[in-house]
Amino acid sequence: MEIILLANIDNLGSFGNVVKVADGYARNYLFPKGLALKASAKNKKQAESRRRQIELQAGKEKLKIEEFASLLVKTPCTIKKQVGENERLFGSVTAMDIVKSLKEEGVELDKKTIILKEPLKALGIYNVPIKLSAEVTVELKVWVVKD
């Protein structure tokens, strides 16, 4: 059976693709979950208009994310920690510490967006990548200073 996909499905295709699948797979899984429509001229037009709406919305969201990214890059992020011998920190700076510092500056951010391969364990200036979306990743300068 030929169907039009209404969502990206692994190993099958992406939104708007016309693909052939087994009848039972289409009737029992894809149609009830709203993931596909039967391939007809009417449904193709409907899928095309829905695709255009999704692209417009995605474009607007990307602009908002880029605007937030430019604000984020300009925001100072200074974290004060106690240090011991050889300027080593007691503990370390984690993603949660960065989120708290940004919150004090008025910027809300989810800790899952901060990409720290390992916690920061020394004083200094670090460039920490923050993944805001699949296409937008920015570098945030984080200053770790002694308290």
C-alpha positions as CSV (number, residue, x, y, z in Angstrom):
1,M,0.0,0.0,0.0
2,E,1.3,3.5,-0.8
3,I,1.1,6.0,2.0
4,I,2.1,9.6,2.7
5,L,4.2,10.0,5.9
6,L,3.0,12.7,8.3
7,A,6.1,12.4,10.5
8,N,9.7,11.4,10.3
9,I,9.9,7.6,10.9
10,D,13.2,5.8,11.3
11,N,14.0,3.3,8.6
12,L,10.9,4.4,6.6
13,G,11.2,8.0,5.5
14,S,10.6,11.6,6.4
15,F,7.6,13.9,6.5
16,G,5.8,14.1,3.1
17,N,7.5,11.1,1.5
18,V,5.3,8.7,-0.4
19,V,6.4,5.1,0.5
20,K,5.2,1.6,0.1
21,V,4.4,-0.4,3.2
22,A,2.6,-3.6,4.1
23,D,-1.2,-3.2,4.4
24,G,-1.3,-4.4,8.0
25,Y,1.5,-2.0,9.1
26,A,-0.4,0.9,7.6
27,R,-3.8,0.0,8.9
28,N,-2.8,-1.2,12.4
29,Y,0.0,1.1,13.3
30,L,0.6,4.1,11.1
31,F,-3.1,5.2,10.4
32,P,-4.3,4.9,14.1
33,K,-1.3,6.9,15.4
34,G,-1.8,9.6,12.8
35,L,1.7,9.0,11.3
36,A,0.5,8.5,7.7
37,L,-2.4,8.9,5.2
38,K,-3.3,6.8,2.3
39,A,-1.7,8.1,-0.9
40,S,-4.4,10.0,-2.9
41,A,-4.4,13.3,-4.7
42,K,-6.5,14.9,-2.0
43,N,-4.2,13.7,0.8
44,K,-1.1,14.7,-1.1
45,K,-2.4,18.3,-1.3
46,Q,-3.3,18.2,2.4
47,A,0.2,16.9,3.3
48,E,1.9,19.5,1.2
49,S,-0.1,22.4,2.9
50,R,0.7,20.9,6.3
51,R,4.4,20.6,5.4
52,R,4.5,24.4,4.4
53,Q,2.9,25.3,7.7
54,I,5.4,23.3,9.6
55,E,8.3,24.9,7.7
56,L,7.0,28.4,8.4
57,Q,6.7,27.6,12.1
58,A,10.1,26.0,12.2
59,G,11.6,29.1,10.6
60,K,10.0,31.4,13.2
61,E,11.2,29.1,16.1
62,K,14.7,29.2,14.6
63,L,14.7,33.0,14.6
64,K,13.6,33.0,18.2
65,I,16.4,30.6,19.1
66,E,19.0,32.6,17.3
67,E,17.9,35.7,19.0
68,F,18.2,33.9,22.4
69,A,21.6,32.7,21.4
70,S,22.8,36.2,20.7
71,L,21.5,37.3,24.2
72,L,23.2,34.2,25.8
73,V,26.6,35.0,24.3
74,K,26.5,38.5,25.7
75,T,25.5,37.3,29.2
76,P,28.4,37.2,31.7
77,C,28.7,33.9,33.5
78,T,31.0,34.1,36.5
79,I,31.2,31.4,39.1
80,K,32.9,31.9,42.4
81,K,34.3,28.8,44.1
82,Q,36.6,28.2,47.1
83,V,40.1,27.0,46.1
84,G,42.8,25.0,47.9
85,E,46.4,24.4,47.1
86,N,47.7,24.9,43.6
87,E,44.5,26.8,42.7
88,R,42.5,23.6,42.7
89,L,38.8,23.9,43.4
90,F,37.0,22.3,46.3
91,G,34.6,20.3,44.3
92,S,33.9,21.3,40.7
93,V,31.8,23.4,38.4
94,T,28.9,21.5,36.9
95,A,26.1,22.3,34.4
96,M,23.8,23.1,37.4
97,D,26.3,25.7,38.7
98,I,26.3,27.4,35.2
99,V,22.4,27.3,35.1
100,K,22.3,29.0,38.6
101,S,24.8,31.7,37.5
102,L,22.8,32.4,34.4
103,K,19.5,32.5,36.3
104,E,21.1,35.3,38.6
105,E,21.7,37.2,35.4
106,G,18.1,36.8,34.3
107,V,18.6,34.0,31.7
108,E,16.6,30.8,32.0
109,L,18.3,27.7,30.6
110,D,17.8,24.0,30.9
111,K,20.8,22.1,32.2
112,K,20.5,19.5,29.6
113,T,21.4,22.0,26.9
114,I,24.9,22.5,28.5
115,I,27.5,20.2,27.0
116,L,30.2,19.6,29.6
117,K,32.3,16.6,28.8
118,E,33.6,16.7,32.4
119,P,33.1,19.1,35.3
120,L,35.5,22.1,35.4
121,K,38.0,21.6,38.2
122,A,40.4,24.6,38.0
123,L,40.2,28.3,37.9
124,G,40.1,30.0,34.5
125,I,38.1,31.0,31.5
126,Y,36.3,28.2,29.7
127,N,34.3,28.1,26.4
128,V,31.3,25.9,27.2
129,P,29.1,24.7,24.2
130,I,25.4,25.1,24.7
131,K,23.1,23.3,22.2
132,L,19.9,25.2,21.9
133,S,18.5,23.2,19.0
134,A,19.6,20.7,16.4
135,E,21.1,23.5,14.2
136,V,22.0,26.2,16.8
137,T,25.0,25.7,19.2
138,V,26.7,28.6,20.9
139,E,29.9,29.0,23.0
140,L,29.4,30.5,26.4
141,K,32.4,32.0,28.2
142,V,32.4,30.8,31.8
143,W,34.8,32.5,34.3
144,V,35.7,30.4,37.3
145,V,37.2,32.6,39.9
146,K,38.1,32.1,43.6
147,D,35.8,33.2,46.3
